[in-house]
């Protein structure tokens, strides 16, 4: 049973920072490409950042230079460091694991950027 557990969301002022965590199994981190997605109210879910098993990363244009995805193979955790947050970054952030036709999602963590 795939299990992805996100944490680290919350309320932050514009310009602030948050770090999201996604804890997975060691096997999943070794075999699956990982990503962070977000969904704002009334909008479709969108990819924010991804990292392959080999460590290659990709980012949505809207977050480049502000967000950074990384993984810790000892802690079996994928991180999303979010800096210079804007109100439009508000949404539920989901961790995703993908390998071939298999996709697994976490339960999501709420991020609210507001003054």
DSSP file (Angstrom, degrees, kcal/mol; ACC not computed):
  #  RESIDUE AA STRUCTURE BP1 BP2  ACC     N-H-->O    O-->H-N    N-H-->O    O-->H-N    TCO  KAPPA ALPHA  PHI   PSI    X-CA   Y-CA   Z-CA
    1    1 A X              0   0    0      0, 0.0     2,-0.2     0, 0.0     0, 0.0   0.000 360.0 360.0 360.0 119.6    0.0    0.0    0.0
    2    2 A X        -     0   0    0     22,-0.0     2,-0.4    26,-0.0   103,-0.1  -0.472 360.0-171.6 -70.2 138.0    1.5    3.3   -1.1
    3    3 A X        +     0   0    0     -2,-0.2     2,-0.5   101,-0.1    22,-0.3  -0.971  12.3 175.6-137.7 120.7    1.7    5.9    1.6
    4    4 A X        -     0   0    0     -2,-0.4     2,-0.6   101,-0.3   103,-0.6  -0.992   9.9-167.9-123.7 123.2    2.6    9.5    1.1
    5    5 A X  E     -A   23   0A   0     18,-2.1    18,-2.7    -2,-0.5     2,-0.2  -0.928   4.8-163.8-120.0 111.0    2.3   11.8    4.1
    6    6 A X  E     +A   22   0A   0     -2,-0.6     2,-0.3    16,-0.2    16,-0.2  -0.600  15.7 160.5 -90.9 152.5    2.6   15.6    3.6
    7    7 A X  E     +A   21   0A   0     14,-2.0    14,-2.7    -2,-0.2   102,-0.1  -0.965  37.2  72.0-156.4 168.1    3.3   18.1    6.3
    8    8 A X        +     0   0    0     -2,-0.3    11,-0.3     1,-0.3    14,-0.0   0.366  59.5 132.4 105.7  -4.9    4.5   21.7    6.7
    9    9 A X        +     0   0    0     12,-0.1     2,-0.3     9,-0.1    -1,-0.3  -0.172  22.7 118.5 -72.0 173.2    1.6   23.7    5.4
   10   10 A X  E     -d  111   0B   0    100,-0.9   102,-2.7    99,-0.1     2,-0.5  -0.984  61.7 -47.7 162.1-167.0    0.1   26.7    7.1
   11   11 A X  E     +d  112   0B   0     -2,-0.3     2,-0.3   100,-0.2   102,-0.2  -0.854  53.7 168.6-100.6 129.9   -0.6   30.4    7.0
   12   12 A X  E     -d  113   0B   0    100,-2.7   102,-2.1    -2,-0.5     2,-0.1  -0.984  32.6-114.1-141.0 150.0    2.2   32.7    6.0
   13   13 A X    >   -     0   0    0     -2,-0.3     3,-2.2   100,-0.2    72,-0.2  -0.455  50.2 -81.2 -78.9 155.2    2.4   36.4    5.0
   14   14 A X  T 3  S+     0   0    0      1,-0.3    72,-0.2    -2,-0.1    -1,-0.1  -0.305 121.0  28.0 -54.3 137.3    3.4   37.5    1.5
   15   15 A X  T 3  S+     0   0    0     70,-3.3    69,-0.6     1,-0.3    -1,-0.3   0.288 100.1 117.5  90.7  -9.5    7.1   37.3    1.1
   16   16 A X    <   -     0   0    0     -3,-2.2    69,-2.3    69,-0.2     2,-0.3  -0.094  56.5-123.2 -83.0-175.9    7.5   34.6    3.7
   17   17 A X        +     0   0    0     66,-0.2     2,-0.3    67,-0.2    66,-0.2  -0.927  21.3 178.5-131.8 153.0    8.7   31.0    3.4
   18   18 A X  E     - B   0  82A   0     64,-2.1    64,-3.2    -2,-0.3     2,-0.5  -0.978  16.7-146.9-144.6 153.2    7.5   27.5    4.1
   19   19 A X  E     - B   0  81A   0    -11,-0.3     2,-0.3    -2,-0.3    62,-0.2  -0.977  13.9-158.1-124.6 120.4    9.0   24.1    3.7
   20   20 A X  E     - B   0  80A   0     60,-2.5    60,-2.1    -2,-0.5     2,-0.4  -0.693   6.6-157.5 -92.4 146.9    6.7   21.2    2.8
   21   21 A X  E     -AB   7  79A   0    -14,-2.7   -14,-2.0    -2,-0.3     2,-0.4  -0.952  10.1-167.6-124.8 146.3    7.7   17.6    3.5
   22   22 A X  E     -AB   6  78A   0     56,-2.0    56,-2.4    -2,-0.4     2,-0.4  -0.927  12.1-158.0-133.3 107.6    6.4   14.4    2.0
   23   23 A X  E     +AB   5  77A   0    -18,-2.7   -18,-2.1    -2,-0.4     2,-0.2  -0.733  22.9 159.8 -90.9 131.7    7.4   11.2    3.8
   24   24 A X        -     0   0    0     52,-2.7     2,-0.1    -2,-0.4   -20,-0.1  -0.767  43.2 -77.4-135.8 179.7    7.4    8.0    1.7
   25   25 A X     >  -     0   0    0    -22,-0.3     4,-2.2    -2,-0.2     5,-0.2  -0.459  38.9-117.3 -79.0 158.1    8.9    4.5    1.9
   26   26 A X  H  > S+     0   0    0      1,-0.2     4,-1.7     2,-0.2     5,-0.1   0.881 115.7  53.5 -61.9 -38.2   12.5    4.0    0.9
   27   27 A X  H  > S+     0   0    0      1,-0.2     4,-1.8     2,-0.2    -1,-0.2   0.910 108.3  49.1 -64.6 -41.8   11.5    1.7   -1.9
   28   28 A X  H  > S+     0   0    0      1,-0.2     4,-2.6     2,-0.2    -2,-0.2   0.930 109.9  50.6 -64.7 -44.1    9.1    4.4   -3.3
   29   29 A X  H  < S+     0   0    0     -4,-2.2    -1,-0.2     1,-0.2    -2,-0.2   0.841 113.1  47.4 -64.1 -31.3   11.8    7.1   -3.2
   30   30 A X  H  < S+     0   0    0     -4,-1.7    -1,-0.2    -5,-0.2    -2,-0.2   0.824 123.7  29.4 -76.6 -31.8   14.2    4.8   -5.0
   31   31 A X  H  < S+     0   0    0     -4,-1.8     2,-0.4    -3,-0.1    -2,-0.2   0.630 108.4  69.0-107.9 -16.5   11.9    3.7   -7.8
   32   32 A X  S  < S-     0   0    0     -4,-2.6     2,-0.3    -5,-0.2    67,-0.2  -0.836  71.1-126.9-113.4 142.1    9.4    6.6   -8.3
   33   33 A X  E     -E   98   0B   0     65,-2.5    65,-2.9    -2,-0.4     2,-0.3  -0.633  36.1-146.4 -73.1 143.1    9.7   10.1   -9.7
   34   34 A X  E     +EF  97  51B   0     17,-2.9    17,-3.1    -2,-0.3     2,-0.3  -0.838  20.9 172.8-118.7 152.0    8.3   12.5   -7.2
   35   35 A X  E     -EF  96  50B   0     61,-2.3    61,-2.7    -2,-0.3     2,-0.4  -0.990  26.8-133.1-152.8 161.3    6.4   15.8   -7.6
   36   36 A X  E     +EF  95  49B   0     13,-3.2    12,-3.1    -2,-0.3    13,-1.7  -0.972  26.8 178.8-115.4 133.3    4.5   18.5   -5.9
   37   37 A X  E     -EF  94  47B   0     57,-2.8    57,-3.0    -2,-0.4     2,-0.3  -0.858   8.8-157.3-125.3 161.1    1.2   19.7   -7.2
   38   38 A X  E     -EF  93  46B   0      8,-2.4     8,-2.8    -2,-0.3     2,-0.4  -0.986   6.4-159.3-141.3 155.3   -1.2   22.3   -6.0
   39   39 A X  E     -E   92   0B   0     53,-1.9    53,-2.3    -2,-0.3     2,-0.2  -0.957   8.1-160.6-137.0 116.8   -4.9   23.1   -6.4
   40   40 A X    >   -     0   0    0      4,-0.4     3,-2.3    -2,-0.4    51,-0.1  -0.584  45.6 -76.4 -88.4 156.7   -6.4   26.5   -5.8
   41   41 A X  T 3  S+     0   0    0      1,-0.3    -1,-0.1    -2,-0.2     3,-0.1  -0.288 118.3   5.0 -55.4 128.9  -10.1   26.9   -5.2
   42   42 A X  T 3  S+     0   0    0      1,-0.2     2,-0.3    -3,-0.1    -1,-0.3   0.527 113.6 101.9  76.3   5.4  -12.0   26.7   -8.4
   43   43 A X  S <  S-     0   0    0     -3,-2.3    -1,-0.2     1,-0.0     2,-0.1  -0.816  75.4-100.6-121.8 161.6   -8.9   25.8  -10.4
   44   44 A X        -     0   0    0     -2,-0.3    -4,-0.4     1,-0.1     2,-0.2  -0.384  46.3 -95.0 -74.7 155.2   -7.4   22.6  -11.8
   45   45 A X        -     0   0    0     -6,-0.2     2,-0.3    -2,-0.1    -6,-0.2  -0.512  48.7-166.4 -69.1 137.4   -4.6   20.9  -10.1
   46   46 A X  E     -F   38   0B   0     -8,-2.8    -8,-2.4    -2,-0.2     2,-0.3  -0.945  24.0-107.7-131.0 150.3   -1.2   21.9  -11.5
   47   47 A X  E     +F   37   0B   0     -2,-0.3   -10,-0.3   -10,-0.2     3,-0.1  -0.557  32.1 174.7 -73.1 135.3    2.3   20.7  -11.3
   48   48 A X  E     -     0   0B   0    -12,-3.1    12,-2.5     1,-0.4     2,-0.3   0.783  63.5 -15.5-105.2 -49.8    4.6   22.9   -9.2
   49   49 A X  E     -FG  36  59B   0    -13,-1.7   -13,-3.2    10,-0.2    -1,-0.4  -0.989  57.7-167.1-156.7 152.2    7.9   21.0   -9.1
   50   50 A X  E     -FG  35  58B   0      8,-2.3     8,-1.8    -2,-0.3     2,-0.4  -0.975   5.1-164.6-142.9 157.3    9.2   17.5   -9.8
   51   51 A X  E     -FG  34  57B   0    -17,-3.1   -17,-2.9    -2,-0.3     6,-0.2  -0.984  16.1-140.9-143.9 131.2   12.3   15.4   -9.2
   52   52 A X    >   -     0   0    0      4,-2.4     3,-1.5    -2,-0.4   -19,-0.1  -0.295  34.3-100.1 -84.8 172.3   13.3   12.2  -11.0
   53   53 A X  T 3  S+     0   0    0      1,-0.3    -1,-0.1   -22,-0.1   -21,-0.1   0.822 126.7  53.1 -60.0 -29.0   14.9    9.2   -9.4
   54   54 A X  T 3  S-     0   0    0      2,-0.1    -1,-0.3     1,-0.0   -21,-0.0   0.519 123.4-105.0 -85.0  -5.0   18.1   10.5  -10.9
   55   55 A X    <   +     0   0    0     -3,-1.5     2,-0.2     1,-0.3    -2,-0.1   0.477  68.3 146.5  98.4   2.3   17.7   13.9   -9.3
   56   56 A X        -     0   0    0      1,-0.0    -4,-2.4    -5,-0.0    -1,-0.3  -0.534  32.5-154.5 -72.9 139.4   16.7   16.0  -12.3
   57   57 A X  E     -G   51   0B   0     -6,-0.2     2,-0.3    -2,-0.2    -6,-0.2  -0.795  16.2-174.0-118.5 157.7   14.3   18.7  -11.4
   58   58 A X  E     -G   50   0B   0     -8,-1.8    -8,-2.3    -2,-0.3     2,-0.3  -0.988   7.2-165.6-146.9 148.9   11.6   20.7  -13.2
   59   59 A X  E     -G   49   0B   0     -2,-0.3   -10,-0.2   -10,-0.2     2,-0.1  -0.968  27.6-107.6-137.6 150.0    9.5   23.7  -12.1
   60   60 A X    >>  -     0   0    0    -12,-2.5     3,-1.7    -2,-0.3     4,-1.0  -0.495  37.9-118.3 -67.1 147.1    6.4   25.5  -13.2
   61   61 A X  T 34 S+     0   0    0      1,-0.3     3,-0.5     2,-0.2    -1,-0.1   0.857 111.4  62.3 -56.7 -35.8    7.3   28.9  -14.7
   62   62 A X  T 34 S+     0   0    0      1,-0.2    -1,-0.3     3,-0.0   -14,-0.0   0.662 112.4  34.7 -68.1 -15.8    5.4   30.7  -12.0
   63   63 A X  T X> S+     0   0    0     -3,-1.7     4,-2.4   -15,-0.2     3,-2.3   0.469  82.0 127.4-118.4  -4.5    7.6   29.3   -9.2
   64   64 A X  T 3< S+     0   0    0     -4,-1.0     4,-0.1    -3,-0.5   -15,-0.0  -0.262  81.0  15.2 -56.1 141.1   11.0   29.1  -10.8
   65   65 A X  T 34 S+     0   0    0      2,-0.4    -1,-0.3     1,-0.1     3,-0.1   0.312 126.3  60.9  75.1  -6.5   13.7   30.9   -8.7
   66   66 A X  T <4 S+     0   0    0     -3,-2.3    17,-1.9     1,-0.2     2,-0.3   0.706  99.2  48.8-113.8 -35.3   11.4   30.9   -5.7
   67   67 A X  E  <  -C   82   0A   0     -4,-2.4    -2,-0.4    15,-0.2     2,-0.4  -0.762  60.1-167.8-108.7 152.6   10.7   27.2   -5.0
   68   68 A X  E     -C   81   0A   0     13,-2.3    13,-3.0    -2,-0.3     2,-0.4  -0.980   6.2-156.2-142.3 128.5   13.2   24.3   -4.7
   69   69 A X  E     +C   80   0A   0     -2,-0.4     2,-0.3    11,-0.2    11,-0.2  -0.831  24.3 156.2-102.9 141.2   12.4   20.6   -4.7
   70   70 A X  E     -C   79   0A   0      9,-1.8     9,-3.1    -2,-0.4     2,-0.3  -0.951  25.6-141.6-152.3 169.3   14.8   18.1   -3.1
   71   71 A X  E     -C   78   0A   0     -2,-0.3     2,-0.6     7,-0.2     7,-0.2  -0.995   5.0-148.5-141.2 149.7   14.9   14.7   -1.5
   72   72 A X  E  >> -C   77   0A   0      5,-2.9     5,-1.6    -2,-0.3     4,-1.1  -0.953   5.1-166.1-118.0 109.5   16.7   13.1    1.4
   73   73 A X  T  45S+     0   0    0     -2,-0.6    -1,-0.1     1,-0.2   -43,-0.1   0.629  89.1  52.5 -74.0 -12.8   17.4    9.4    0.8
   74   74 A X  T  45S+     0   0    0      1,-0.1    -1,-0.2     3,-0.1   -48,-0.1   0.869 117.7  34.7 -85.3 -43.3   18.2    8.8    4.5
   75   75 A X  T  45S-     0   0    0      2,-0.1    -2,-0.2   -49,-0.0   -51,-0.2   0.508 102.3-131.7 -88.0  -5.0   15.0   10.4    5.8
   76   76 A X  T  <5 +     0   0    0     -4,-1.1   -52,-2.7     1,-0.2     2,-0.4   0.924  62.4 133.3  54.6  47.9   12.9    9.1    2.9
   77   77 A X  E   < -BC  23  72A   0     -5,-1.6    -5,-2.9   -54,-0.2     2,-0.4  -0.977  50.1-150.2-135.1 140.8   11.4   12.5    2.4
   78   78 A X  E     -BC  22  71A   0    -56,-2.4   -56,-2.0    -2,-0.4     2,-0.3  -0.922  22.8-158.6-107.5 136.1   10.8   14.9   -0.4
   79   79 A X  E     -BC  21  70A   0     -9,-3.1    -9,-1.8    -2,-0.4     2,-0.4  -0.820  17.2-161.8-116.2 152.6   10.9   18.6    0.3
   80   80 A X  E     -BC  20  69A   0    -60,-2.1   -60,-2.5    -2,-0.3     2,-0.6  -0.902  12.2-161.8-130.4 105.9    9.5   21.7   -1.3
   81   81 A X  E     -BC  19  68A   0    -13,-3.0   -13,-2.3    -2,-0.4     2,-0.5  -0.775   9.8-166.8 -86.4 122.5   11.2   24.8   -0.1
   82   82 A X  E     +BC  18  67A   0    -64,-3.2   -64,-2.1    -2,-0.6     2,-0.3  -0.949  10.0 174.6-118.2 117.6    9.0   27.8   -0.9
   83   83 A X        +     0   0    0    -17,-1.9   -66,-0.2    -2,-0.5   -67,-0.2  -0.752  59.6  22.7-116.5 164.4   10.4   31.3   -0.7
   84   84 A X  S    S-     0   0    0    -69,-0.6    -1,-0.2    -2,-0.3   -67,-0.2   0.900  84.9-159.2  48.1  49.2    9.0   34.8   -1.5
   85   85 A X        -     0   0    0    -69,-2.3   -70,-3.3    -3,-0.2     2,-0.3  -0.258   8.4-159.2 -65.7 145.2    5.5   33.4   -1.3
   86   86 A X    >   -     0   0    0    -72,-0.2     3,-2.3    -3,-0.1     4,-0.2  -0.832  32.1-109.3-120.2 157.5    2.7   35.3   -3.0
   87   87 A X  G >  S+     0   0    0     -2,-0.3     3,-1.7     1,-0.3    26,-0.4   0.841 117.7  63.1 -55.3 -32.9   -1.1   35.2   -2.4
   88   88 A X  G 3  S+     0   0    0      1,-0.3    -1,-0.3   -48,-0.0   -48,-0.0   0.556  88.5  70.2 -72.7  -5.6   -1.5   33.3   -5.7
   89   89 A X  G <  S+     0   0    0     -3,-2.3    -1,-0.3    24,-0.1    -2,-0.2   0.511  74.0 119.9 -83.0  -5.2    0.5   30.5   -4.2
   90   90 A X    <   +     0   0    0     -3,-1.7     2,-0.3    -4,-0.2    22,-0.2  -0.331  39.7  88.7 -61.7 137.9   -2.4   29.7   -2.0
   91   91 A X  E    S- H   0 111B   0     20,-2.6    20,-2.8   -51,-0.1     2,-0.5  -0.938  80.3 -60.3 162.0-179.5   -3.9   26.2   -2.4
   92   92 A X  E     -EH  39 110B   0    -53,-2.3   -53,-1.9    -2,-0.3     2,-0.5  -0.846  49.5-148.1 -92.1 126.8   -3.8   22.6   -1.3
   93   93 A X  E     -EH  38 109B   0     16,-3.0    16,-2.0    -2,-0.5     2,-0.4  -0.840  13.9-166.6-102.3 129.5   -0.4   21.1   -2.0
   94   94 A X  E     -E   37   0B   0    -57,-3.0   -57,-2.8    -2,-0.5     2,-0.4  -0.904  14.8-139.8-118.4 142.2   -0.2   17.4   -2.9
   95   95 A X  E     -E   36   0B   0     -2,-0.4    11,-2.2   -59,-0.2     2,-0.4  -0.811  24.3-167.2 -94.6 139.7    2.8   15.1   -3.1
   96   96 A X  E     -EI  35 105B   0    -61,-2.7   -61,-2.3    -2,-0.4     2,-0.4  -0.987  14.6-159.5-133.5 140.4    2.7   12.6   -6.0
   97   97 A X  E     -EI  34 104B   0      7,-2.6     7,-2.5    -2,-0.4     2,-0.4  -0.973  17.3-174.6-115.7 132.4    4.7    9.5   -6.8
   98   98 A X  E     +EI  33 103B   0    -65,-2.9   -65,-2.5    -2,-0.4     2,-0.3  -0.987  17.1 159.5-134.0 133.6    4.8    8.3  -10.4
   99   99 A X  E >   - I   0 102B   0      3,-2.5     3,-2.4    -2,-0.4     2,-0.2  -0.855  69.8 -50.2-150.8 114.4    6.3    5.3  -12.1
  100  100 A X  T 3  S-     0   0    0     -2,-0.3    -1,-0.1     1,-0.3   -68,-0.0  -0.405 124.8 -16.3  57.9-124.1    5.1    4.1  -15.5
  101  101 A X  T 3  S+     0   0    0     -2,-0.2     2,-0.5    -3,-0.1    -1,-0.3   0.438 116.7 101.5 -89.2   1.2    1.3    4.0  -15.3
  102  102 A X  E <   +I   99   0B   0     -3,-2.4    -3,-2.5     2,-0.0     2,-0.4  -0.762  45.0 174.7 -96.6 126.3    1.2    4.1  -11.5
  103  103 A X  E     -I   98   0B   0     -2,-0.5     2,-0.4    -5,-0.2    -5,-0.2  -0.996   5.7-174.6-130.3 132.3    0.4    7.3   -9.7
  104  104 A X  E     -I   97   0B   0     -7,-2.5    -7,-2.6    -2,-0.4     2,-0.3  -0.982   6.7-160.4-129.1 141.9    0.0    7.7   -6.0
  105  105 A X  E     -I   96   0B   0     -2,-0.4  -101,-0.3    -9,-0.2    -9,-0.2  -0.884  11.9-133.0-122.0 149.4   -1.1   10.9   -4.1
  106  106 A X        -     0   0    0    -11,-2.2  -101,-0.2    -2,-0.3     3,-0.1  -0.269  36.9-101.2 -83.5-178.0   -0.8   12.2   -0.6
  107  107 A X        -     0   0    0   -103,-0.6  -102,-0.1     1,-0.1   -13,-0.1   0.627  62.8-118.1 -84.4 -14.1   -3.8   13.7    1.3
  108  108 A X        -     0   0    0    -13,-0.1     2,-0.4     1,-0.1   -14,-0.2   0.127  15.5-126.5  94.1 151.6   -2.6   17.2    0.7
  109  109 A X  E     - H   0  93B   0    -16,-2.0   -16,-3.0  -102,-0.1     2,-0.3  -0.999  24.1-120.3-136.8 134.9   -1.6   20.1    3.0
  110  110 A X  E     - H   0  92B   0     -2,-0.4  -100,-0.9   -18,-0.2     2,-0.5  -0.562  23.6-171.6 -81.1 132.4   -3.1   23.6    2.9
  111  111 A X  E     -dH  10  91B   0    -20,-2.8   -20,-2.6    -2,-0.3     2,-0.5  -0.992   4.3-176.3-120.5 123.8   -0.9   26.6    2.2
  112  112 A X  E     -d   11   0B   0   -102,-2.7  -100,-2.7    -2,-0.5     2,-0.7  -0.981   8.6-167.3-124.1 122.8   -2.4   30.0    2.7
  113  113 A X  E     +d   12   0B   0     -2,-0.5     2,-0.3   -26,-0.4  -100,-0.2  -0.922  34.9 130.6-110.7 109.7   -0.5   33.2    1.8
  114  114 A X              0   0    0   -102,-2.1    -2,-0.1    -2,-0.7   -28,-0.0  -0.995 360.0 360.0-158.5 148.5   -2.3   36.2    3.2
  115  115 A X              0   0    0     -2,-0.3  -102,-0.1  -102,-0.2    -1,-0.1   0.417 360.0 360.0 -94.0 360.0   -1.6   39.3    5.3
